[in-house]
Amino acid sequence: MTNKQPRIERGITKLIIPHEKGELITAWPSKGPNNYKNVGKEILEDINNLRLQTGYETSLLANKSYGREEPEFQDVKDKIDSRYLHVFHVDFWLPENGRNSGMYSVYDSEALGRDMKFNQEELEEKLRGAEVYQGVRINRDNGVAFAPRSTIYLGKEIDWNRFKINGENIAIFTPEGAENLAELGKNNFKYGYNWGVTGNSNVETRVSALGRLWILDGRLDVDGDWGGGGFGRAFGVVKS
């Protein structure tokens, strides 16, 4: 006689978005609201075996959700419009006036947030022979990118063509993800705004966020200067 007990398995709602390499299958509803680490932990501990979205996947979900009539996609839009989504990338800002200053962006699969250790030698090893796009070095397989300060433009941007070649957007979201955000912005927002660390004499560690934050004037915010607190949300990805 078996000792196993009866159980119930209930399915999850999946948002399925085709893209150039297959499909992004996102679990709905979102997790949160809570801070970066707690929302990430909630996703990783979900019984449905979820993982954290990359920056590219967050940009794809955001862009494709606007304009859809289904209530689940409308909910994604509402989450962005009402505040922001956590983007699971840690950003290491090198001293602003230092030699070869810039920002490393690293996919944070474990939701370590600002507890992730900075090891420049290790990051540079991962970027050896990496793809270069608009001056940004990118290793897609390892989820690591480096954007020199000269490629990063902080503040307001009304030109969506410039927005998509902003080094910060490319590093966090990939070139394709930056294009997703530019398309999202052009069709649904008045202008973009990039946040980053300036005036620092030491390496500063931040996390990423995407949304309107608290400014409801039609602005799309990309924040690479987020401390990790607050009451954001995020969507988990169904592992294939």
N, C-alpha and C positions, 0 to 999 in steps of 0.2 A: 504493500500500500504506500502510495506516495505521501510525503509530508508537505507538499506544496499546497499553498492556500489559494482559493479563488481570488481573482483580481479583475479589475476593470481597466481597459485601455481605451482612452478617448483620443480621437484625432485632433490635430492642431490645424488652424487656418494658415494657409501658405500663400504668400504673395509671390508670384512667379513672373520674373522679368527676363525676357530673352536679351542676350547681348552677344558681342562678336565671338565669344569663346564658349557659349553655352547658355545656361540659365542661372540667374540669381534667385535662390529660393529662401525667402525671408519669413520667419515665424511672426505671426500677428496674434495678439497685440504686442505693443512695446513693453519694455521693463522700465521701472521708475514710477514717479519722479524721485530721484535721489542723486547723490554725488557720483562722480566718475567711477570710482572704485566699487562702490556698492552696486551700481547698475551693472557694471561688468561682471561682478560676482554673481548677481542674480541670473544673468544670462548663462554663465558657465555652469551654474548649479541646476539649471532647468532639467527636468526629467526627460525632455525631448532631445537631449544630446546636441545642444547648440554651440556655435562658436561666435566670436565677436566679428563684426563687420570690419572690413578694411576701409580706408578712406575712399577708395574707388567705389566700393559697394554702397557706401552711404550716399555718395554723389549720384549714383545710378538710381537708387531707390527714391531719393528726393526728386530728381528730375522727372522720372517717369510717373510719379504719384500725382503731380500737379496736372490738372486737366482731365483726370479720370473721374468717372461718376460713382464708381463703387464705393460704399461707405468705408471699407478698409483702407483704400488709397486716400480717401478724403481725410481719414484719421491721421495718416502720415503727414499730409499737408498741414492739418491743424496743429500737430505737435511742433512742426517747424515754425509755423506762423505765431504760435502762442508763446514759444520760448526758444528752445534749441535742442539739438541732438548731440550727445556725446560722440566724438569721433575717436576711435581707439588707436591713436597715434601719439607717441611721446615726442616732444620737440626739444632738442638741445640747442640753445642759442649760445654761440661762441662770443667772447668779448667783442663788443662792437668795433672798437678801434684796433683789435688785434690783427695780426697777419692772417690772411685767408679766412676772414670772418664770414659767418653764415649760420645756417640752421640745418642740423640733422633731424630728419623725421623718421621715426621707427615704429612700425606696426607693433602694437602692444597686445599680443594674443592672450595674455594672462591678466590683463587689467591691473598691471603694477602701478601705472600712473607715475607720479613723481618719485616713487621708490625705485624705479628702474635705474640701474647704475650706468653712468657714462663712461664708456671705454672707447676713446677716439681711435686707438690703434685697431681695435676689433672692428669698428665701423668702417674704417678705411680699408681693411682687408676685405670686407664684404663688398665694398664699392670698387675693388680692383677690376679694371676692364669693363666697368658698368656702362650702360647706355647713357648718352648725354642728350638732353633735350632742352633747348633754350637756355643752355648753360647749367642746367640742373643734372646732377649725376643720379641715376636711378638703378637699383637692383630690385626688380620686381619679385624675384623668387624669394629673397630674404626680407622684403618689405622695408628696405632702407633707402633713403635718398638724402642728398645734400644740396642745398640751394645757397649759393654765394649771396652775400648781402647785396651785391650789385644787381641781382635778379629779382630782389624782393621789394615790393612797393607797398608801404603801409598807409592806411587811411582810405579816404573816399576814392572810388573809381566809377566814373559814369560810362566809360568805354568798355563794353563787354569783351571786345577783341583784346584789349590790354589785360583785362581781368583774367582771361584764360592763359596768358603767358606769364602771369605773376609767379615768381619762383616758389613762393610759399604755397600757393594752390597746387602747383605741379608736384612739389615734394610730398605733400600730405595726401593728395588725391590721385596722383599720376597725371600724365598729359591728357588722357581720355577723360579722367574724372574732372579735371579743370575745364574741359570743354562741356561736360555735363552741367557744371555749375554756371558757366557762361550762358548756356542755353536756358537753363532754369531762370537765371537772373533776367535775361533779355525779355523773356515772355511773362514774367510774373513779379519782378521787382523794379524799383526805380534806379537803384545803384548798388554797387558792392562796397564792402568795407573790410579791409584786412587789418588784423591786430597782431602785434609781435612785440618782442622785447627790444628795447633800445637803452642806450646809456649804461649797459652792464660792463663791468670790468672783470667778471668771472663768468664761467659757464652757468647759464640759468636753465632749469628744467621746467617745462610746462607740458600741458596736454592740449588737445584740440577740441573744437566745437564748431557746429554749423547751425545757423538759424537766424532769427531776428534778434536774439538776446532780449533786451528790454526796450528796444527802440522801435516803435511801431509806425515808422514813417516810410515803409516800403523798402527798407534796407536789408540786403542779404549779407550777413556777417560770416566771415571765416576767421576763427580765432585760434591762433597759434600761441597765445599768451594766457591760456586759461589755467587757473590754479587747480581745478579739479573739484571744486565744491559745487554748491548750488543744487538745483532740482531739475536736471536734465533727464532725457529719456534716450533709449536706444533700442534697436531691433536686433535680435539674434538671427544668425544664418543657420539653416538646417544643413547639417553635414551630409555630403553625398556618400 
